[in-house]
């Protein structure tokens, strides 16, 4: 590379001979021709990928539509499941019943979080003196993890009133909510326990070296880190709870599902069930996307070395 001295300093004659320089930015940086070509290539590939993805999606949608509408039973299916008149009739009733589902989700959700966290803490207690507590908590979790939700609901809604216990409610709504709490607490406790066990033992040891008791170390050091780490799976459990609140309708509680069932029983048309399903989807999708966004955000912060 040769250079000539000038009034303003050395001048790169080789660079001048190579061709016209790229426009400089405000900071004086001039991207090379190779970099500009590479960026243009990447933009072209991105545009091509977007076009291919759009075309393939449209082709798939059209193929599915033609497959459905050309099936032999489409005419009957359209009248039975896609009747706009019955949809307009069912929507107000389904929305009124949906209020019960939302109340169940919020009330049971709070109880599930508290009870699940308690179970997780009991299962992580150390020392031989806590062995009976750990065994009982483990047996509870194992039992309700293996018991189907529908069986638990049937036992609670039909079995508890049969006992005729004094002071025990026979309201199917409350009994169904209790079944949801019993079952989901087992799932949530496992989520909390995984979060507690993911905290490195050095955190607890450092807290103990500062004079904190085991209970204080758990409360002020371990649990705050564990809870932050398990927020995304907890949101996924909340999504599942929101859908499973519809199962309390087997006891006669008029929620969104049972309201659709009543209308379908009178009309012999199943469009109300589709309306109820779409209402649940509208509620569930935003919460699911929020859980995905939160999971991605936490993963990015971990990769960057930030606090969870």
N, C-alpha and C positions, 0 to 999 in steps of 0.2 A: 504494500500500500504506500503510495507516494503522497506527500503533502507539500504545499507551498505556503510560505509564511506571508502574511498580509498584514494590513494595518490592524485588523481585528483579531489576529492570531492565525494559527494554522488552518488551512482549508483542505478538506478531503476531496482531492480531484478524482479519486477512484469512484467515490460515491456520486459525484456529479456526472461522471461519464456513464454510470449505470442506468440512468434514466431520470425522468422527472420525479421529484420527491413527493410523498403523500402529504396531504394537508395536515398541518400541525395543529394540535389541540391548544387549549388555553395554557396548559403547563409546558408547552413546547415538545410534547411527545409526538413522534411520528411513527405510526404503525408501519411495518414493512409490507411490501407487496404480497409476500407469501402469507402473512397473517390476514390481510384483507381478503385474499383469495380463499383462505381456509374458512373465514367467517361467512363469506358468501356461499361457500359450499354447504356449510352447516345449516344456513337459513333455507337453502334450496331443499336439502334433505328433510328438514322439519316440515316445510310446506308439502312435500311429496308424501311424507308419512301421515300428515293430517288428512290429505285428500284420500289416501288409500284406506285409512281407518273410517272416514265418513262413508266412502263408497261401500266398504264391506258391511258396515252397520246397516246402511239402507237396504242393501241386497238381502241381508239376513232377516230384517224386519218384513220386507215384502214377501220373502219366501214363507215365513211363518204365517203371515196374514193370508196368503193364498192357500196354504195348507189347511188353515182352520176354516175359512169361509167356503172352501170347496169340499169339505168333509160331508158325508151323507147325513149326519145328524145336526148340521149347523143350524138349520131353520128352527128345529125344536129347542136347541140349546140357547139360541138367541132370545126366543120368547120366554124361556124359563129362567135364564140368568142375567139377561141384559135388557130388561124391560124398564124403560124410563119412567113410565107411570108408577110402577111399584117402587122404583128407586126414590122418586120424589115423595111418595107416601111414607117410605120407611126412614128417610133421612132425619126428620125431626124426632121421631121416637128413638132412633139409635143414638142421636146426640144427647137426648135426655138420659138414656141409660148409660152413656159414656161417662157422665158425671160420677156415677157410682164406681166405675173402674178407676177413674183418676183419684177419687178419695181413698180407695183401697190401696192404690199404688203408693200414694204419699204416706198414709198412716202405717201401712205394713213396711214400707221402705225404711222409715225411721227405726222401727222396732227391730227390723232385720239387721241393720247396721250396728245397733247397740248390742244385741244378743250375739251376733256373729263375732264382733270384736271381743266380747267377754269370753266366748268359747275359745277363740284363738289365744288369748292371754292365758287362760287356764291350761291349755295344752302345751304352752311353752314354759310353764313354771318349773323351776329347777329344785332339786333336793328330794330325798326319799320321802319326806313327810308329805309331799304333794302327790305322791303316786296314786292314791285313790281318786283325787280330783282329776288327774290326767286320764286315768282309765275311764272314768265316767264321761268326761268330755269326748274322749275318742270313741267310746261306744255310741254316744248320741250322734256324732257326726257320721260314723260308719252306717248306722241304722237308717238315718234319713237320706243319706246319699244313695243308698240302695233301694229305698222305698219309692215306687212311682208316685208322682204328684196326685194323680187321679185317685189312687187307693187311699192316700192320706186324706184327701178331701172327702171321700165317701165315708171313711171311718169317723171323721170328725163330725160331719153333718148328720149322719144317720146313727152313729154309735153313741155319741155323747148324750143326745136327748133320750135315748133308750135307757140310760143309766138312772135317769130321774134324780139327779143329784140336786140337793137343796142349794139355791143360790147360784147355780151354774146356768148360763144362758142357753136358750135353744134357738136363738136367732141364727138362721143359716148364713147370713152375711158375716156375723162375728165369728162363727165357727169356721167358715171358709177362710176368713182372714187369718185366723189362728193357724190353720193348716198351711197357708202360704208362709207365715212367719217360721213355723217349725221346719219346713223343708228348706226354704231359702237361707235360713241361718246357717245350716250345715255347709252350703256352698260358699257363702260369704266368709265363714270362719276359715275355710281352706285358703281363700284369697288373702285374708289378713295374715294367716300363719305363714304363707309363702313370703309375704312382704317382710314380716318380722325376721324370718330366717335369712332373708337376703341382706340384712344389715350386718356388716362385718363384725365379728366378736371384739375387735379392737375398740369399736365405739363404746361398747358396754364396759370394757376394761378401763378405758380412759375415763369414763364417767365415775367408775368405782374408785379410781385413783384420786379423783378430785374430792372424794368424800361423800358422794351420793350413794344412797342405799339402792338395793336392787329394784325396789318399786319406783324410786325417783329416776333411776337410769332408764327404766322401761318407759316411764311417762314422758320424760323431758328429752330423751336422746333417741331411743329406739323407735317408739311409736310415731313421732313426727316424720321420720325418714320413711318408715314402712308405709304409712298411709299415703304419702305422696307417690310412692312407687306403684301402688295398686289402684290408683284412681281410675285408669282406663278399664281394667277388668271389672271393677265395681260398677261402672257405667253400663257395661255389657250385661251384668246381672240385673241392673235396673230395667234395661230394655226387655229382658226375658220376663221379669216380674210384671211389667206392664201388659204383656200379651197373656200371661197366665192368670191375670185377674178375671179374664173371661170364663175361667173354669168354675167360678163360684156360682154360675148360673145353673149348675146341676142341682143345687139345693133350692132353687126357686127364686133367688134374688134377681130382680129385673135390672140387669145391666144391658150394655149394648148388644151382647150376643143373644140374651134371652128376649130382648125387644124384637130383634130380627126374627127369632124363632116364632114368636107370637103372630107376627104379620104373615110369615110363611105358612103357618098352620091354618090361617084363615083363607089364604089365597092360593095355596098349593103352588106358589111361585118362589123361587130361591134367590131372587134378586136382592132381597134384604140382607141375606148372608154376605153377598158380595159387597154391599154397601158397608156393612159392619167391618168386613176385612179391610176395605180401602181406608176407612177411618183410622183403624189401628195402624195401618202402614203410614199414613200421613203423620201420625204422632211418633212413630218409631224411627223413621228414616232420619229426621234431623238429629235425634239423640245418638243414633248410630254413627252418623257422619262426624258429630262432635267428638265422640269417643275416638274415632280414627284420627281426627286432627290432633287431639290431645296426645295420643300415643306417638304420632310422628313428631310432635313438638318436643316431647320428653326424650325421644331417641336422639333427635338432633342436638339437644342440649347436652346429653351424655357424651356424644361423640366429640363435641366441642370442649368437653371438660368442665361444663358448668354444673351448677347444683340442680338436682332433680326437682 
